[in-house]
Amino acid sequence: MSMPFYVSPEQLMKDRADFARKGIGRGRSLVVVQYSDGIVFVSENLSQALHKVSEIYDRIAFAAVGRYNEFENLRIAGVRLADMRGYAYDRRDVTGRGLANAYAQTLGTIFSSGGEKPYEVEIFVAEVGDSAEGDQIYRLTYDGQVADEHDFAAMGGSAEPATTYLKEHFTPGADLAASVRLAVQALGQGDGEPREIPSSNLEVAVLDRSRTQQRKFKRLRAAQLQEILGNGGAPGAGPEDDGGGPSTDPSGPDSPTDPTDTAGGDVPPLEDPTTGEPTAPPGDEPPIAPPL
């Protein structure tokens, strides 16, 4: 009778940890920085469809690196948990600490289980408070450990050089533009020369406590990043720009004297929907269509 193959628990946990760390190390880094009005997340992301940073609840955001399908499952589970808790009790009962503890239990159970491979993910769960002292940032590793971060943090492939750069250059109470530039410069650090990351390759989102809406999460558009960083992409409106910038037309919008304006001059009269004849000269009250 052959003896069964035996692996010590210490060696098994070490192998699973090495497997998860290698998977996370192959991903691109993500940086979170506290600024004067909230928390900003900056990540190098070449995909326009897959997001590393997302909203969980009113004041809570989720950011992750590693395997997308795995941390997307965790994000969806967090959204469902937050919605159910807020609906059953109160919206104030949904906290970043509670979600971080739930994620820690899930990741710890998966890591210690021998039936499936460990998740190759690291997670940030952040909650913005009414003041900078109330901001909370939790970092969760693949094995379910939770760390309470302050001021800044980095995770992913080049987390160590990014963290070193942030320690040397972080300034408490900086504004959003300065914090975004600091995070992008930290992401560009590596073993060799620092590299410049174009704004078109970045995913940036913030938890902004100064917003009047109940939901504090928002993404920065390409035009905003272009204005802050001044590199990459074409000048002017970006792919997500809503066109709300100032007009460059010297004659003003819709000028009757400018032939290039698409609208201007006299307004054509309204037509009857049944006969096609003009119903009233311009300036009169518009007609009311008869009921069918």
N, C-alpha and C positions, 0 to 999 in steps of 0.2 A: 504494500500500500504506500503510495507516494505522499510525502508531507505537503500540506498546503503552503502556498507562498505567503510569507509574512513580511509586512512592512510596519515599522514602528510608527506610532502616532506622530512623534516629532518629525520623522522624515516625511511622512505623508503631508503634514501641514506645511513643511518647508517647500516641498515640491509644488503644492498648490499655490503658495504665495509667490514663488518664482514665476510660475506660469502666468498669474494675474499681472504681476509687475511688468513682465515682458510685453504683454498685450497693451497695457496702458502706456508704456514707454514709446511705443510706435506711433502714438497719436500726437496731434498738435496740441500745444499748450493753451491754457486758459488762465487769465489773470483777473482777479477781482480787487478793486480799490475803493476805499471810502473817500468821498469828497464832501464838500461843504453842505450839499443838499441831498445826499443820499449815498447810494452804492452803484458803481459802474462795473459792468462785466465786459471784458474785451477778449476776443478769441480769434485766432486765424482760422478761417473757414472758407474753403474754396467753393463749397456747394451753396447754391441758391435755394435749395429745397429742404435740406436737412439742417435743423437749428440745434446748436449746442446750449443755447440760453433760452428759457421759456418762462412763462408766468404760471404759478401754481394757484395763487389766491390774491386777494386785494393788495397785500403788502409783502407778499412772499414770492421769491423767484427761485428757479432751479437751473443749475448749470452743471455740465458733466463733460468728461472726456473718456475716450475708450470706444467700445463697441456701441454703435448707434442703436441697434435693435434692442440691446440689453438696457441701456439707460433710458430709452424711450418707453419701455415697459414700466420702468420705475417711475418715470414722470407721470404716465397715465394713471398708475395706481395712486400716486400722491394727489393728483387732481380729484380723483374719485373720493379719496379719504377726506380731503378738505371740504369738498362740496357736501358730503353726507354729514360731517360734523357741524358745519355751519348751518345746515338746514335743520338738523335735529336739535341743536342747542342754540348757539348764537354765533354770529360772525366773529366776535371777539375771542371765542374759544379756539379758533384756528390760529395756531402759532407756529413759528419756524422751529421752535424747540420740540414741539410735539411731532411735527413731520420728520425732523432729524432723528428722533428716537425710533419712530416707526421704520424709517429706512435702515437704521442701524440693526434693528432686529431682523429685518428681511435679509440684509447682506450677510450678517453673522450666521444665520441659519443656512443659507446657501453655501457659504464658505466651509462650514464645518460638516456639511453633509457629504457623504461619500457617493451618493447616487448621481450627482450632476457636477459639472465643472464649475469653478467659481466664476463670478461675474468679473469681467475685465473692465471695470469702471471705477472712476472716482467722481465724487459729487460735491457740489456746493449747494447748501440751502441757506438763503439769506432773507432776512426780514428787516425792513426799514422802520425805524421808530419815529416818534415825534421830534426827536433831537438826535444829534450824533451819538450821544451816550446810550440811546436806546437801540441803535443798530446792532443786529446780530448776524454773524457769519459762521456757519458750521461746515466743516470739511469732513466728509465721510470716505473712508478707504474701502477697498474691495472686501476686507474681512470684518466690516461692521464697526470699526473704531471711529469715534467721534472726537473732533478737536475743535475748540472754540477759537476762531481766528479774530485778529484785531488789525485794523488799518489796511492791511493788504494780505494777499495770499496768491499762490500760483500752484498749478498742478498740470500734469501731462508730461510730454517727452522731455522738454528742456526746462523743467520747473526749478531746478537748482540755480542755474545762472540767472533766471528771471527773478527769483527770490533775492539773490545777492544784489542785483541791480536795484530792486525796490527798496531794500534796506538802506542803500547808500543815497538814494535820491528822493525818497518819499517825504512829502511835506504835509503835515496835518492841516486840514481846513482849506486845501486848494480847491479851485473851481473845477467845473466839469471839463473844460477844454484842456487844462493843464494835466488833469488826472488821466484823460484819454491818451494824451501824448506820452505821458510817463508809462502807461501800460503797454502801448505799442512799442516803445523803445525797449521795455523789458522783454517783450516777446521776441524781439530781434536779436537778443543776446544768445550766444552759443559758444561752442568750443573754439571757433575761429573768429573772424572779424564780424562785428555787428552788421546785420543786414537790414535794409529798409523794406518794410512791408507796405505795399500800396493799399490805399483805402478800399479798393474794390475787393480785396481779399480778406476783409475784416467783418466780423459780426459783433456789433456793439449794442448793448441794452443797458438801461438804468432803472433803478428803483428811486424815484424822485419824490421826496416828501413834500416838496413845494407845489405839487399838482393839486388842484382843487377837487379833482375826481377822487372817488373812493379807491379806484384802482391806480396804483402808483407805478406800474410797470409800463415802459414804452421802449421802442427800438429807435435808434438813431438812423435817419435816412442817409442815403449815399451823399446827397448834397451837403448835409450837415458834417459828415465825416470829411468830405473834400474841403470844406471851409476850415475845419479844425486842423487837419493834417497838411493840406496843401500838396498832396502827392497822389499819383495814381489816378486813372480815369480821366475823362474829359471835363473841362471846366463848364460850369453852368449846372443845369438841372440834371440830377442823376436819375437812375432807373426807378427809384422810389420817390422822387421829388414830386410834390403836389403842385408845383408851379406857383407857389405863393410868394415868390420873391418880387422885388421891385421891378417895374417895367423899364426897359431900356429905350423905349420909343420916345424921342424928344417931343413929339406933338401930343403925347398923352394917349390914353386908351380910347379907341373908337372915335377918332376925330373926323368930322365931315370933310375937312380940307386935305386929309391925307389919303391919297388913292390906294395906299397899301393896306389900310385898315379894312377888315372884312365887314364891319358893321358901321353904319354912319349914314348921314343924310336923312331924307324923308322916310318915314315908316310906311310901308305899303298898307292899304286898307284891308280890313278883314273881309273874308268872303263868306257868303252863305253856304253852309255845308251841303245843301241840296241843289241849289241852282248855280252856284259858282259866281254869282253877281256880288259886287261890292255892297256891303250893308250899311256902312257908316264911314264918314270921312275920318282921317286920323285925328286923334284927340278926343273923339266922342267916347261914350261908354261902350265897351264891347258888348255885342249882342249875346243874348242867352239862347242857347239852342233849345228848340221845342222838344218836349218829351216824346219818346218813341211810343 
